[in-house]
């Protein structure tokens, strides 16, 4: 912290005031940007937000939970499917598996990162929460712009990767690029209205634009991608790298992510 700069000053500067489109990381970033945002987009590419997108593509809905215990309780009390490890039950955390769900399925999904952040966004009073991924980046941007309105603020939060042991969060390149994909899709609106990305958001957008020609290569070679490959979940990496393959946005309504087509949003 700079000399003479107190915590109140730091919080003010971190809000990225004056920018329509903003970007930050993890829980701290969500707490900094969420209260002054009209819309928050949670990006957790490998695998939460990609899994949510796949599920709603299949016609399912997804209830996010803060942790595995809460997910199990919700599933038991409401009679919902519980997403767990592959091969353990009718639903898993894999987007490849969730894409095969039957229409009308209702799934509870917990993750250390994207799912818990989605719940936190609701807790701190964010009105509109979306789950963004490469698969639905353009649809997410369109839905966020509609929700925010002409003068609203949209914040994109990259989840990062939380370490199970000590709870620290590392920056994850796949989430940086996924956030950049959503921000890049907001560009047409910005060009028309003169509204701008913050420097932080512009950097994420630029990273995606540079990586897009080799997106699968970037995801398969990054730390999270290599981990999934080692767990024989390389098909999930390939699914996550598919850009703008669905027109459905995943919007959190009534405690569940549901499919909403931009232009036909309700709630």
N, C-alpha and C positions, 0 to 999 in steps of 0.2 A: 504494500500500500504506500502511496506517495506521502511524503511529509505533509502534515496538516490536513490529510484527507480522512474523514471519519467514516464509520460504517454507513451512516445515513447518506452521505455523499455518494459512496460506492453503489448503494442500492439505486439511487436516482440515475446514475450514469448507466447502470446495467440495463435499465428498461428500454434503451434504444429509442427514446422519445423522438418524435418528428419523422419516423419512418413508418410506412404503412405495412411493410413486410419485414418480419424480424426472425432471428434465429439464435438458438442457444442450446445448451446441453443438459440433459438429465433433470433430476429433481430440483437442483438449485436453479437451473435455468427456467424451469417451469414456474417455480415460485417467484422468480424475478419478473417474468414476462406475463404470466397468466392473468393476474388481477387487472392488467390494463389492456388486455386483448379481447376482441370480440369473438375470435375463433382461434382455437389451438389445434394444430395438427401434430399428432404423435407419430414419429417415424422410428420403427424398430424392424429393419429389413430382414434380419436373420435371427428370429423368424416371426415375431408376434404380429406386426402389421401386415406382413405378407400372408400369414395364416388367416387373419381376419378377412383380408380381401378374398382369398380363395374360398373361405366358408360362405361369404355372402354371394359370391359368384355361383355357388352351388344352390343358393336359395335358403341357406341357413341363417341363423342369428347367433351372435357371440356375446356372452356375458363375461366381461373382464373381472378378474378377481385379484386381490392384492398379493395373495400367496397361495400355496398349495392347500393349506388347511382351510382357508376361506372358500376356495374353489370346491373342495370336497363337501363342505357343509352346504353350500348353495345347491350343488348338484343333487345332494341327498334330499334336501328339504323341498326343492321345486321339481324334482323328477327330471332333471336335465342330464344330457350327456356330459361326462367329465373327460376333457382332453388331457391325456397323459403321455408317457413315453410310447414310442412306436411298439406295436405288438402287445400292448397291455390295455385291452378294452376296445370298444367299438369306435372310439375317436382318439386322435393323437394330436400332439402339438405340431405335426408336420403339415405344411400347406398342401403337399401332394396328396396326403390322405384326406384332408378337409375338403378338397375340391371334389371328392367323390361322395360327400354326404348327400343324403336325400333331401329334396326340397321340404322346408318346414322344420328341419332339425334345429334343435336348440342346444348350444354347446357352452360350457363354462371353461374358460381358458385363463390360466395364471402364468405369469412369467415374472422374473426378477425386474425386468425393465419396462417394456411397453405396456403391459397389462397394469402394473402397479402405477405407472405414470398416468394412464387413462383414468384410473380411480381417483388419483390425487387431483387431477384437473377438475373433476366434479367436486371434490371436497373443498377446493379453494374458490369455487364459485364461477368457474368458466362455463359460459352458457352453451357454447357449441364446441364439441370435441369430435375430431375425425381421426381415423387411422390411415396414414398415408404410406404408400410403398411404390416401387417402380411399376407394379402391375396396374395401379389405379392413379398414377400421379396427375394426369391431366384431369380426370374426373374429380379428384380430390381438390385440385386447384379451383375448378369451376364451382364446385359446391361450396368451398370456403369463401370464394368471392361473392357468391349469392347470399350466403349467410351474413357476411360482414357488411355488405352494402357499400355505397359509394365512398363513405368516409371511415369505414371500419378498419381495425388493426387485425392482421393475421400473423400469428406467431407459429413457427415451425420448430418443434423440439425434437432433436436427435437423442434417442435414448442412450446410446453408448452401451457398454457391456459392464454389468455389475459383477464383481468378483464374489462368489458365494462365501468365501472365508471372512474377509474383513469389510465387505460392503463397498469398497472403493469402486469408482467407475472409470473405465478407460474410454477414451475417444475411439469410436469404431468407424473405420473408413466407409463401410457400407451404409451407415446411417447418415454420415455427412453427405454422401452422394445421393441417397434417397431423399433427404431434405432438399438438396439442390434440385432434384427433379421436380418436386412440387413447386419450388420457388421459380424455376425456369418456366413452368407452365403458367405462372402468374404474370409473366412478362407482358403479354398482349394487353392485359388490363392496365398495367403500369404505364405502358407506352401511350395509351389513349388518355388516361387521366392525369398523367404527370406525377403519379405517386411512385415512391421509390422504395427499394430495398435498403435496409441498413447495411453498412459495410460488412457486418458479420454475415448477413443473409446473401449479399452479393458474392462473397467469397465461396459460400456453399454452392450457390448457383453456378459459378465459374468452374468449380471442381467437377460438378456433374457434366457440364457442357464438354469439358476436356476429356472426361472418362467415357462418355456415352458410346463412342465407336467401338470400345472394347470393354463393355460393361460386364459381360460374363467373366472375362479374364480377370478384371479387377476384383469381382466378388469371389471367384474360386481361389485366388491367390492371397486374399487378405486373411488375417488371423482367424476370424470367425468362419470364413468359408473353408479354410483348411481343417478346422476342427470338425465341421459337419462332414466333410469328405472322409475324415478319419473314422467317423461314426457311421459311415456308409449311408449318409443322407445327402449325397451329391445331387440327387434329383431335386431336393429342396432349394439348393443353390441355383440350379437352372431355372426353376420356377420363379425365384426371387428376382432373377436378372431379366425376366421378360417385361418389357416396358410398354405401358399403355395398351394392355391386351383386354381391358374391361372398361365399360362405360359406367360402372357402378361405383359410387363413393360409399365408404363405410362411415356412417354417422352414428354417434352414441346418443340414443334416445331411450328414456325410461330404463336406463341401466343396461342396455344391450346395444351392440353395434348392429345396425340394420342397413340394408341396401337402399340407397337413394340415388336416383338419376338426376343430375343437374338439370334444373328447369322444372323439376317435379318434386321439390323438397317440401316436406310438411313439418309441422311441429314448431 
